[in-house]
Amino acid sequence: MHGPRRRLVLQFGAVGVAGAVGALFPTPPAHTPDTSFTVLRRRWREVTAGAAFDPSAEPYRTRLAELGAVAARHRDTMAPAAGSLWPDQPFPSFVATPARLRAMARAYVLPGTGLTGDAGLAGAVARGIGHYRELVYPATAREVGNWWHWQIGVPRALLDAAVLIEPHLPEPESAALRDSVDRFVPERRLARYSGTSTAANRVDLCTVTLLRAMLRSDHARAALAASALAPVFPLVGEGDGFYRDGSFIQHTSIPYQGAYGATLLSALATLFAVLRGSPWEVTSTTVFDMVERSFAPFVHDGFCMDLVRGRSVAREPFGDHRRGREIAASILLLGDTAPVAYRARWHSMVKGWAGRSAHPPMLDAAERHDLAFHGRLAAILADDSIPAAEEPVGHRLFPMSARAVHREPGWCAALSMASEWIGHYEYGNGENLRGWHTGSGMLYWWARGHGDQYSDSFWSTVDPYRLPGTTVSTRRLPDGAGGAWGDTRPAARWVGGATDGRYATAGQHLLGLESTLAAFKSWVFLDDAIVCLGAGITAADSVPVETVVDNRRTTAALTVDRAAGFAHLAGHGGYVLPGAPPLRTLREARTASGVTRRYVTLWLDHGTDPTAADYVYLLLPGASPAETRARAADPGWARVLANSAVSQGVHVPSLGVTAVNFWQPGTAGPLTASAPCAVLVREPGDGTATVTVSDPRRSLTGLTVTWNRPVAGVTQAHPLLTLATAGPALTLGFGPLDGREGASHTVGVRLA
């Protein structure tokens, strides 16, 4: 909203907006009947207010009656005055007052509310719209505060209510409302794809424009609303939008599938459904692909992971579960307009999420908050022909957004980093004041039964200097440190890694936020463990530097056996710590805003102003005490090949995995690289192997990797492969990797 924006601009050129619209969507002649708008208004009512359920059946009958009671209460307590529409909502009341009007309008159009078709209720909505528009949202008002309220939030809610009660909205009031919307969302607002008119914001602006068109049966504006969606769909290489690897960015540098992205998905699903079969039907299929590439990887057991929710993590407890439900609801709605193959996979996926969801179960929450979603979800859950999909197993790396997600049977982990392209965190509108270190290698993980680990008041009560997985300078920071709206990007390019889809090595050249801290951090994601490495940890802030092994919101028993080199947290998992520095622990209760939560913190103290400090530890999600002890007693299970500012790597013989992050050209174990890169080698034990490489810095015009292992030949080449020499050792040469967005590239070989 308030920072540098992508430079891509869509301009309609000398023909102007009308000319561009006419070229993309021919405008019907003036005498064309407005039956298309009759259909649009009906579709809008069905899609947004709800029609996918039997209003006479439970739980719909009860919930509809409750909606009617709420609407009646709003109607009866409405008391237009100079400073309010309701006494408890003084103006400007940008959110609550328009929302009440919309709720009343929905009670008017939905069956079974006891107020269905009630002209008195519709008249009250019309009067409320008029009063609010006149005193808060007149065409002559000066836009103050957050632009979003004026251009998206308020007009969408008011127009939504107006469209629903449209036969009862007097034309003078309808015209005045249209004039206000035209003042704050003029047609030229959609002429350029830049600034605050990109990605999710652009889709919201198009929705407002379509509602404005429906209120007046305005063909030109309907065409504009549909055509202005066009720049949202192409994949981007910088700035806001969807990327080839599935990343979604808003505000230039913040991964945002779980907030702006969820809003975009919901709005597109709605527009696709409303415009289907109309002269302005949207035909792009990009969003269908993004459901599984961009959104699903960050939904775990029905909730959306916080590492793609930006500043919204600080808003409310269990916001991750609410966003997961919203994404699921959007996917089911989008399925109504998607090809059959997509729809079948999505139904199975959402059914699996719903079956594993908790806090509360997805169907129970839908009953309270979204009856249309409840209707669709209940039908899928009751359909025995639709299988409930299990959580996938494997790794998804998102180098363009400095994120990674790893799934194994029984547990899941996710990694949040910062880079030259991705901010440490986002602060804005007074939200997320202390999210400073979420990009310093925060490692989230969930074992079975721990889906609320980061949900239940975690962000308001956790020590913000001790987020799990991070390495931080303990220098005290001011609220909002680093600047607002994602302007917290460090000058670090090597952030990313390599994955073959099953295992992965990820790495971060860490530069601290408003500190002198520098470090090299690596994570190797395996089937029952994550190997965590740190090296080159250096700072001159005159304060201690710490690596937070974990910080769990729990009262579970903690066992620490320093002699054996492990710790175990009952019901959660284990930690193997083979060397210095010694593990420090703390059990504490933390209180914020009247809420108290208890934490167990494990950390490594690197001392004040360390120089080239390092660490190694293994995280074992879900492991039992016996499994943790056994892993600690087997130091050869993961052999550290290197752990320095030159390279970090491990070899795991039992899995046939060798993984090295080369910060500089060099050799680590059997691998040699000619330039900074990530390399992952896997030998499955069948006489073959794969070698996967990537260029996290996105700067290499060429790369040579040598594996000191006898190889008979290449079985699976790669388009970028320029050299492949087999024999006593394997040498692979790759062409330009700089334009590949940090993607992983795999070559298959046959062992000698």
VOGUPA-403707 format. One line per field, with one value per residue (C-alpha): residue number from 1; x, z negated, y. Coordinates in steps of 0.001 Angstrom, whole numbers, always signed. Layout:
<nodes>
resi = c(NUM,...)
X = c(X,...)
Z = c(Z,...)
Y = c(Y,...)
</nodes>
This chain:
<nodes>
resi = c(1,2,3,4,5,6,7,8,9,10,11,12,13,14,15,16,17,18,19,20,21,22,23,24,25,26,27,28,29,30,31,32,33,34,35,36,37,38,39,40,41,42,43,44,45,46,47,48,49,50,51,52,53,54,55,56,57,58,59,60,61,62,63,64,65,66,67,68,69,70,71,72,73,74,75,76,77,78,79,80,81,82,83,84,85,86,87,88,89,90,91,92,93,94,95,96,97,98,99,100,101,102,103,104,105,106,107,108,109,110,111,112,113,114,115,116,117,118,119,120,121,122,123,124,125,126,127,128,129,130,131,132,133,134,135,136,137,138,139,140,141,142,143,144,145,146,147,148,149,150,151,152,153,154,155,156,157,158,159,160,161,162,163,164,165,166,167,168,169,170,171,172,173,174,175,176,177,178,179,180,181,182,183,184,185,186,187,188,189,190,191,192,193,194,195,196,197,198,199,200,201,202,203,204,205,206,207,208,209,210,211,212,213,214,215,216,217,218,219,220,221,222,223,224,225,226,227,228,229,230,231,232,233,234,235,236,237,238,239,240,241,242,243,244,245,246,247,248,249,250,251,252,253,254,255,256,257,258,259,260,261,262,263,264,265,266,267,268,269,270,271,272,273,274,275,276,277,278,279,280,281,282,283,284,285,286,287,288,289,290,291,292,293,294,295,296,297,298,299,300,301,302,303,304,305,306,307,308,309,310,311,312,313,314,315,316,317,318,319,320,321,322,323,324,325,326,327,328,329,330,331,332,333,334,335,336,337,338,339,340,341,342,343,344,345,346,347,348,349,350,351,352,353,354,355,356,357,358,359,360,361,362,363,364,365,366,367,368,369,370,371,372,373,374,375,376,377,378,379,380,381,382,383,384,385,386,387,388,389,390,391,392,393,394,395,396,397,398,399,400,401,402,403,404,405,406,407,408,409,410,411,412,413,414,415,416,417,418,419,420,421,422,423,424,425,426,427,428,429,430,431,432,433,434,435,436,437,438,439,440,441,442,443,444,445,446,447,448,449,450,451,452,453,454,455,456,457,458,459,460,461,462,463,464,465,466,467,468,469,470,471,472,473,474,475,476,477,478,479,480,481,482,483,484,485,486,487,488,489,490,491,492,493,494,495,496,497,498,499,500,501,502,503,504,505,506,507,508,509,510,511,512,513,514,515,516,517,518,519,520,521,522,523,524,525,526,527,528,529,530,531,532,533,534,535,536,537,538,539,540,541,542,543,544,545,546,547,548,549,550,551,552,553,554,555,556,557,558,559,560,561,562,563,564,565,566,567,568,569,570,571,572,573,574,575,576,577,578,579,580,581,582,583,584,585,586,587,588,589,590,591,592,593,594,595,596,597,598,599,600,601,602,603,604,605,606,607,608,609,610,611,612,613,614,615,616,617,618,619,620,621,622,623,624,625,626,627,628,629,630,631,632,633,634,635,636,637,638,639,640,641,642,643,644,645,646,647,648,649,650,651,652,653,654,655,656,657,658,659,660,661,662,663,664,665,666,667,668,669,670,671,672,673,674,675,676,677,678,679,680,681,682,683,684,685,686,687,688,689,690,691,692,693,694,695,696,697,698,699,700,701,702,703,704,705,706,707,708,709,710,711,712,713,714,715,716,717,718,719,720,721,722,723,724,725,726,727,728,729,730,731,732,733,734,735,736,737,738,739,740,741,742,743,744,745,746,747,748,749,750,751,752)
X = c(+0,+2632,+5990,+7831,+5731,+6420,+7159,+4944,+2233,-769,-1819,-4718,-2928,-4293,-7654,-8357,-10259,-13385,-11398,-9498,-12666,-14331,-11420,-11480,-15208,-17467,-20042,-23609,-25558,-27562,-30853,-29633,-32035,-30553,-31449,-27734,-27772,-30849,-28826,-25777,-27750,-29364,-25997,-24448,-27192,-26818,-23030,-22417,-25506,-25905,-28009,-26145,-28371,-31951,-33250,-35822,-33190,-30967,-28639,-29716,-33189,-31795,-28956,-31223,-33626,-30696,-29655,-33171,-33175,-29871,-31181,-34356,-32296,-30185,-33354,-34994,-31930,-31028,-31095,-29723,-27898,-25270,-22447,-23725,-26270,-26247,-25328,-22639,-20875,-19744,-18699,-16693,-17226,-15678,-16174,-18996,-21737,-21507,-21256,-24512,-26271,-25026,-26173,-29641,-29726,-28813,-31608,-33932,-32903,-32267,-35177,-36130,-34982,-38476,-37716,-37433,-38733,-39722,-40137,-39730,-36338,-35243,-36402,-34360,-31292,-31896,-32251,-29132,-27127,-28318,-27499,-24022,-23271,-24368,-22362,-19329,-19038,-20332,-18768,-17400,-15555,-11795,-10108,-8342,-6692,-6298,-7127,-8466,-11593,-12525,-11798,-12544,-13958,-16763,-17914,-17967,-20119,-22496,-22830,-23346,-26236,-27600,-27603,-29373,-32226,-32035,-35816,-36273,-33405,-34826,-33099,-31907,-30125,-28802,-27426,-25849,-24159,-22877,-21510,-19624,-18142,-17180,-15410,-13217,-13013,-13076,-12663,-9082,-8256,-8113,-6170,-2736,-1520,+721,+826,-2117,-3971,-2183,-2870,-5472,-6169,-6806,-9327,-11118,-11259,-12691,-15320,-16336,-16547,-18731,-21089,-21264,-22166,-24861,-26508,-27098,-26993,-23895,-22433,-19275,-18359,-19066,-16735,-14113,-14384,-13798,-11065,-9131,-8591,-6305,-2967,-3624,-3260,+174,+3029,+5460,+9195,+9160,+6708,+3122,+1483,+1975,+5395,+6458,+7424,+3989,+4991,+2471,+3692,+1799,+3306,+6341,+8215,+5812,+4641,+896,-1090,-2728,-4193,-4168,-3859,-6827,-8822,-7821,-8808,-12191,-12907,-11878,-13979,-16933,-16355,-15883,-19199,-21137,-19855,-20108,-22140,-22385,-20901,-18022,-17145,-13548,-11690,-8167,-7133,-4096,-5907,-6935,-3269,-2403,-4828,-2488,+799,+423,-2271,-2519,+1162,+581,-2608,-1979,-4865,-7221,-5293,-3126,+470,+1474,+4604,+2438,+33,+2170,+1128,-2252,-698,-993,-4726,-6503,-6026,-6740,-6639,-4674,-7636,-10082,-7951,-7699,-11491,-11731,-9279,-11202,-14487,-12996,-11625,-15032,-16726,-14070,-14628,-18086,-16451,-13286,-12728,-13862,-10337,-9478,-12768,-12324,-8870,-10016,-13020,-10795,-8212,-10733,-12472,-9139,-8528,-11984,-11554,-8278,-9196,-9782,-10123,-12993,-13657,-14102,-17744,-18727,-17046,-18683,-22093,-21484,-19854,-20656,-23780,-23011,-19637,-21279,-23707,-20961,-18696,-21466,-22343,-18745,-18315,-21492,-20446,-18721,-17514,-15151,-12017,-10465,-6950,-4105,-1444,+1100,+4627,+7605,+9131,+8047,+10649,+9593,+12854,+11096,+9454,+12167,+9815,+9899,+7377,+8268,+5750,+6218,+3732,+2801,+4510,+5019,+7546,+7847,+10698,+10570,+13601,+14439,+16483,+17229,+13776,+11774,+11344,+12074,+8472,+5693,+4504,+1715,-1515,-225,-181,+2626,+4841,+7277,+7459,+11076,+12713,+10169,+12465,+15590,+15116,+11936,+11228,+7602,+6732,+3650,+3453,+124,-2253,-389,-2325,-2872,+810,+1096,-2638,-3689,-2395,+1142,+1977,+743,+2551,+5722,+9094,+9659,+13442,+13162,+11177,+11879,+14745,+16021,+19495,+19249,+21118,+19327,+19719,+16462,+14432,+11715,+8190,+7955,+11746,+12956,+10089,+6523,+4966,+7725,+10650,+12819,+14778,+18403,+21172,+21458,+21121,+21978,+18596,+16901,+18123,+17663,+15017,+14223,+10647,+11315,+14206,+15785,+18620,+17695,+20009,+20008,+22773,+21342,+21803,+20064,+17378,+18851,+21873,+25397,+24532,+25664,+25392,+25053,+22176,+21269,+18515,+18459,+14911,+14692,+12098,+12184,+14543,+15699,+19446,+20108,+23492,+24830,+28250,+30046,+27835,+29299,+28018,+29247,+26123,+27579,+24756,+24472,+23608,+21340,+20096,+16650,+16433,+12743,+10101,+7019,+3766,+3299,+3393,+4836,+7691,+11173,+13995,+17578,+20460,+23536,+25885,+24078,+23560,+19805,+16609,+13033,+9751,+6981,+4320,+6176,+9526,+13249,+16442,+19914,+22746,+26117,+28417,+28956,+27497,+25542,+21766,+20046,+16438,+13687,+10149,+8040,+4517,+3991,+1017,-300,-3702,-4970,-4012,-1345,+426,+3242,+6383,+9380,+12352,+15560,+18430,+22156,+24051,+26841,+27982,+28370,+29819,+30717,+33137,+32507,+30418,+28592,+26114,+24699,+21529,+18851,+15141,+13070,+9352,+7107,+9985,+9639,+12231,+13642,+13916,+15598,+18093,+18875,+19535,+21829,+23750,+24376,+26659,+27278,+23640,+24223,+27869,+28700,+30831,+31312,+30012,+31688,+31193,+32449,+29983,+27624,+26709,+25851,+25854,+23178,+24308,+21062,+19102,+21780,+21532,+24385,+23450,+25724,+25069,+28111,+28350,+31570,+33216,+34857,+34744,+32720,+33016,+32578,+31123,+32915,+31218,+32679,+30402,+27979,+25059,+23022,+23564,+21475,+22509,+20289,+21121,+17960,+19924,+18868,+22027,+20858,+21221,+20006,+22001,+19942,+21421,+20149,+21405,+19798,+21541,+20038,+23319,+25208,+25924,+27411,+28055,+30206,+29579,+31744,+30650,+33575,+31727,+32067,+29240,+28459,+26442,+23571,+20055,+18037,+19485,+18341,+17858,+20500,+23057,+26064,+28580,+28307,+31502,+31120,+33814,+35645,+33875,+30886,+31266,+28184,+28202,+25138,+24391,+22915,+20967,+20520,+17110,+15709,+14432,+16410,+14656,+16027,+17389,+17797,+19989,+19601,+22630,+23466,+26120,+29136)
Z = c(+0,-1026,+467,+3716,+6216,+9253,+12391,+14714,+15978,+18120,+20135,+22551,+24768,+26844,+27369,+23650,+21337,+23452,+26531,+24727,+23216,+26591,+28085,+25394,+24678,+27385,+25779,+26761,+28575,+26425,+27128,+25833,+23127,+19639,+19032,+18554,+15481,+14136,+14297,+12747,+9803,+9219,+9431,+7054,+4539,+4866,+4720,+1969,-230,+269,+2202,+1812,-975,-1899,-4119,-5733,-6904,-9940,-10717,-8076,-9467,-12857,-11485,-9063,-11861,-13907,-10978,-10787,-14502,-14181,-11182,-13070,-15995,-13666,-12062,-15393,-16932,-13902,-15001,-12316,-13923,-12973,-14186,-13733,-12273,-15399,-18752,-19460,-16110,-15888,-12444,-10346,-11369,-8072,-8809,-11277,-9919,-6255,-7475,-9428,-6390,-4298,-6925,-6908,-3108,-3206,-5669,-3142,-220,-2018,-2639,-6133,-7980,-8898,-7022,-3531,-1050,-3886,-2293,-5654,-6180,-2636,-3188,-6399,-4497,-1814,-4428,-6202,-2988,-2297,-5765,-5795,-2271,-3018,-6230,-5724,-2047,+29,+3403,+1896,-991,-1348,-1495,-4867,-6590,-4884,-1169,-1274,-3192,-600,+2526,+1528,-1929,-2157,+1490,+1737,-1365,-458,+3156,+2074,-162,+2520,+5196,+2886,+2095,+5476,+6192,+2940,+3437,+4767,+7935,+6402,+3643,+6125,+8269,+5265,+4206,+7732,+7749,+4508,+5845,+9085,+7043,+5126,+7693,+11061,+14262,+14600,+11371,+13504,+16397,+14869,+13268,+10635,+7137,+5054,+8074,+8364,+7508,+4708,+4592,+8345,+8064,+5257,+7339,+10236,+7898,+6787,+10435,+11317,+8421,+9582,+13056,+11683,+9769,+13022,+15652,+17047,+19857,+20253,+16589,+16503,+19461,+17720,+14520,+16439,+18777,+15971,+14386,+17278,+15772,+12601,+14390,+16109,+13969,+12841,+12207,+9727,+7609,+6873,+8229,+8824,+9669,+11580,+8359,+6811,+4721,+4304,+3352,+2313,+1223,+3400,+920,-1360,-773,-1200,-148,-3569,-3531,-311,+1676,-113,+597,+4261,+4506,+2906,+5127,+8302,+7389,+6903,+10158,+12141,+10795,+11239,+14746,+16100,+19293,+19418,+22124,+19683,+18698,+17464,+19302,+17829,+16259,+14301,+10982,+11416,+11506,+8569,+6235,+5954,+6693,+4568,+1921,+1030,+24,-2822,-4137,-6744,-8279,-7327,-8597,-6636,-7812,-9333,-7229,-4315,-6348,-6668,-9289,-9761,-12120,-14886,-14482,-16299,-17849,-15456,-12466,-10646,-10986,-9793,-6727,-6017,-5988,-3687,-1252,-1350,-737,+2225,+3722,+3566,+5115,+7824,+8498,+9840,+12864,+13117,+15434,+14002,+13346,+11177,+9335,+8456,+6975,+5058,+3540,+2303,+959,-915,-2280,-3723,-5271,-6826,-8270,-9968,-10993,-14567,-16669,-15720,-13055,-9661,-9194,-12629,-11948,-8524,-10146,-12251,-9646,-6053,-5257,-1536,-2308,-4858,-2209,+285,-2338,-3901,-491,+143,-3301,-2799,+659,+200,+3806,+2950,+1160,-1548,-391,-2839,-3443,-627,-1430,-121,+144,+1776,+2060,+2966,+3732,+5066,+1676,-584,-1925,-2205,-3280,-4150,-4817,-6201,-7600,-11006,-10841,-8801,-8896,-7237,-6943,-6693,-5486,-4240,-1257,+1064,+2540,-549,-3734,-7239,-8147,-7461,-9836,-8868,-10065,-13613,-13159,-13772,-15579,-16813,-13997,-13418,-13362,-11495,-8458,-10410,-9709,-11686,-11629,-12249,-12825,-13704,-14945,-15278,-17596,-17574,-14939,-17353,-18255,-16654,-16733,-20337,-21229,-20195,-18493,-21326,-24077,-22580,-23239,-19885,-20284,-20614,-17662,-16952,-14571,-14385,-14994,-16379,-17970,-21234,-20613,-21664,-18719,-18571,-17532,-13753,-13334,-9752,-8230,-7230,-4427,-3942,-3531,-5626,-2937,-3791,-1195,-1062,+2234,+1291,-75,+1243,+1822,+3855,+3734,+5702,+4431,+1660,-340,-323,-1426,-2193,-3158,-4202,-4246,-7257,-7815,-10953,-11025,-12296,-13698,-12669,-12827,-9931,-9716,-7376,-8181,-6518,-6940,-5444,-5393,-5673,-6478,-10281,-10991,-10042,-10277,-11319,-10731,-11534,-10834,-10498,-13230,-13807,-15381,-17041,-18811,-22336,-23214,-23231,-20038,-20297,-18133,-19263,-18910,-19763,-21644,-22165,-23629,-26059,-29648,-28616,-30522,-29219,-29598,-28998,-28969,-28335,-28687,-25973,-23893,-23552,-24856,-24620,-24995,-25930,-23261,-20862,-19738,-20298,-19777,-19274,-20093,-19465,-20518,-21784,-22698,-25498,-25404,-27561,-28674,-30171,-31264,-31579,-31565,-29379,-29555,-27040,-26793,-29711,-28157,-29659,-27791,-28969,-26957,-26949,-25281,-24172,-22843,-22169,-23549,-21201,-23622,-23188,-19861,-18579,-15721,-13411,-15948,-14784,-15779,-14716,-15945,-14778,-15178,-15408,-15168,-16912,-18095,-21300,-24113,-23008,-19358,-20391,-22628,-19875,-17336,-19803,-20305,-16545,-15632,-12188,-11162,-9818,-9051,-8863,-5763,-6272,-8502,-7715,-5854,-2739,-2745,-4894,-4185,-5510,-4359,-5605,-4585,-5493,-3111,-459,-791,-391,-646,-472,-363,+1209,+50,+2057,+4682,+3015,+1982,-750,-1076,+2380,+3956,+5642,+7048,+9270,+7861,+4994,+5335,+3609,+4419,+3351,+4286,+3601,+4083,+3591,+3534,+6921,+8857,+9845,+8381,+8945,+8718,+8130,+8286,+7972,+8132,+5127,+5919,+9459,+10903,+12490,+16205,+15798,+13129,+12883,+10208,+9633,+7626,+6642,+7240,+10056,+12543,+15707,+17485,+17529,+17722,+17365,+18874,+18363,+20930,+19192,+19106,+21257,+20025,+18574,+18021,+16393,+15126,+11789,+11017,+12459,+13784,+14784,+16499,+16590,+18777,+17557,+14320,+13587,+15224,+13590,+10408,+8061,+9326,+8791,+11746,+11566,+13578,+13319,+13526,+13496,+10972,+12035)
Y = c(+0,+2495,+1575,+1151,-688,-2814,-820,-2848,-519,-1387,+1651,+1656,+4135,+6982,+5313,+5736,+3453,+3190,+2268,-469,-1861,-1900,-3793,-6486,-6700,-5283,-3012,-3920,-1236,+1136,-637,-4014,-5248,-5378,-9030,-9726,-7494,-9211,-12414,-10754,-9412,-12791,-14532,-12001,-12700,-16459,-16488,-13938,-14263,-17999,-20482,-23781,-25104,-26016,-23187,-25491,-27977,-27693,-26049,-23528,-22941,-21921,-19825,-17982,-17216,-15874,-13667,-12341,-11549,-9680,-7726,-6838,-5602,-3459,-2095,-1306,+345,+2425,+6067,+8398,+11309,+13846,+11608,+8094,+5713,+3561,+5133,+2542,+3131,+6769,+7914,+7325,+3669,+2539,-1167,-1812,+450,-684,-4284,-3952,-2545,-5439,-7967,-6405,-6583,-10257,-10942,-9291,-11547,-14837,-17203,-18253,-15143,-14020,-10804,-12228,-9673,-7323,-3907,-2194,-3785,-2910,+655,+850,-332,+2298,+5037,+3842,+3872,+7388,+8670,+7130,+8290,+11834,+12265,+10004,+9110,+12027,+12758,+15987,+14282,+14481,+11094,+10865,+7926,+4587,+4793,+1226,+2213,+4859,+2867,-732,-1416,+1136,+1174,-2608,-3009,-172,-1276,-4878,-3845,-1528,-4227,-6686,-4259,-2488,-2353,-412,+2023,+5338,+6496,+9799,+7868,+5309,+8123,+9842,+6602,+6050,+9602,+8952,+5735,+7457,+10134,+7685,+4864,+6627,+4654,+5903,+4022,+874,+2391,+1725,-1485,+40,+1476,+276,-1096,-4445,-8106,-8431,-4704,-4689,-7536,-5698,-2516,-4518,-5966,-2475,-1413,-4406,-3699,-92,-1395,-3705,-873,+1066,-1724,-58,-2169,-112,-350,-4085,-4503,-2372,-4423,-7666,-6417,-4711,-8133,-9098,-7976,-9988,-13323,-13343,-14655,-11961,-11829,-8959,-6994,-7980,-11095,-14816,-16255,-19334,-21156,-20538,-17534,-14731,-11257,-8137,-4813,-5550,-7754,-9659,-13265,-12989,-16069,-16083,-12562,-10522,-13733,-15290,-12132,-12288,-15956,-15281,-12299,-14126,-17160,-14813,-12932,-16136,-17451,-14213,-13460,-17009,-17051,-13270,-11034,-10401,-13970,-14334,-17086,-17038,-20347,-19083,-19025,-22672,-23685,-21429,-23203,-26186,-24434,-21326,-21769,-25464,-25830,-23367,-24974,-27668,-29599,-26792,-23757,-21341,-21052,-17734,-17302,-16117,-13978,-10843,-8332,-10013,-12604,-10008,-9402,-12198,-15634,-18486,-16158,-18866,-21248,-18589,-17916,-21636,-21865,-18855,-20434,-23714,-21893,-20024,-23234,-24924,-21900,-21656,-25340,-24496,-22831,-24965,-27941,-31277,-32580,-29591,-29787,-33467,-32900,-29823,-31565,-34371,-31914,-29770,-32857,-33963,-30538,-30511,-33990,-33074,-29540,-28422,-25256,-25587,-28229,-26611,-27633,-26313,-22962,-22718,-23163,-20065,-17863,-18900,-20894,-21080,-22662,-24951,-26164,-26979,-28559,-30637,-32061,-33089,-34616,-36651,-37894,-41258,-41197,-38320,-39565,-37404,-36582,-37128,-34523,-34780,-35953,-34012,-30577,-27330,-24591,-21043,-19212,-16107,-15559,-17041,-19700,-23490,-26134,-29723,-32488,-35981,-38499,-37147,-33756,-30636,-27776,-24387,-21907,-18111,-16132,-12613,-11488,-8607,-9238,-10275,-8254,-9518,-8710,-6245,-3559,-1170,+434,-81,-3872,-6377,-3882,-6552,-9081,-7981,-11423,-13548,-13458,-14432,-18130,-18753,-22481,-23451,-27085,-29077,-32644,-34459,-32686,-29376,-27458,-24576,-24139,-20676,-19915,-19483,-15975,-16977,-13685,-11501,-13426,-14925,-13279,-11506,-11858,-15638,-16896,-20582,-21295,-17735,-16386,-12854,-10023,-9274,-5546,-3903,-2638,+6,-920,-932,-1080,-1056,+873,+217,-1823,-4384,-1986,-4297,-6104,-6960,-6766,-10566,-12438,-16041,-17123,-20238,-23773,-26933,-29639,-32764,-32635,-35165,-33734,-30296,-28100,-24505,-21679,-18057,-15503,-13720,-10004,-8802,-6151,-2868,-4710,-5707,-9401,-11573,-15352,-18294,-20654,-23955,-26496,-29992,-31393,-35181,-37829,-37715,-34833,-31373,-30825,-27215,-25575,-22118,-20617,-17303,-15828,-12392,-9183,-5985,-4705,-5116,-7545,-11348,-13203,-16237,-19068,-20148,-23909,-23721,-21778,-23938,-22739,-25632,-26848,-30221,-31820,-31061,-33569,-32425,-34905,-32801,-35736,-37655,-34510,-34366,-32795,-34008,-32137,-34550,-34907,-32620,-34016,-34206,-32223,-33618,-31207,-32831,-29973,-26449,-24074,-25764,-25707,-23091,-23531,-21394,-22130,-18983,-17585,-14550,-12215,-9678,-8004,-10039,-13356,-15637,-18411,-20671,-21357,-23652,-21974,-23687,-21594,-21436,-18438,-17329,-14642,-10907,-9767,-13259,-13778,-16755,-18666,-21782,-24484,-27840,-29469,-31880,-31246,-34445,-33525,-36018,-38209,-40219,-40063,-43419,-42310,-39082,-40891,-43390,-40647,-38850,-42097,-42402,-39473,-40936,-40730,-37219,-36460,-32775,-32210,-28482,-25735,-22440,-19182,-21008,-23904,-25909,-29491,-32927,-36533,-38943,-42457,-44240,-42001,-41644,-37865,-35389,-31737,-28701,-24973,-23321,-19711,-19461,-21687,-24672,-28314,-29989,-33749,-35317,-32164,-29270,-26165,-23455,-20750,-20119,-22535,-25220,-28907,-31898,-35454,-38449,-42136,-44220,-47488,-48838,-48016,-44543,-41075,-37542,-34332,-31194,-27695,-24146,-20574,-18846,-15550,-15581,-14334,-17245,-17273,-20734,-23376,-26497,-29120,-32185,-35211,-37403,-40661,-43204,-42674,-44645,-41971,-39540,-40992,-37798,-34640,-31064,-28291,-26163,-28977,-28047,-30621,-34124,-36105,-39522,-41896,-41968,-38689,-36877,-33337,-31380,-28019,-25770,-22792,-19510,-19930,-16247,-16021,-19133,-17435,-19677,-22798,-26305,-28276,-32062,-34423,-38213,-40531,-44244,-45217,-47231)
</nodes>
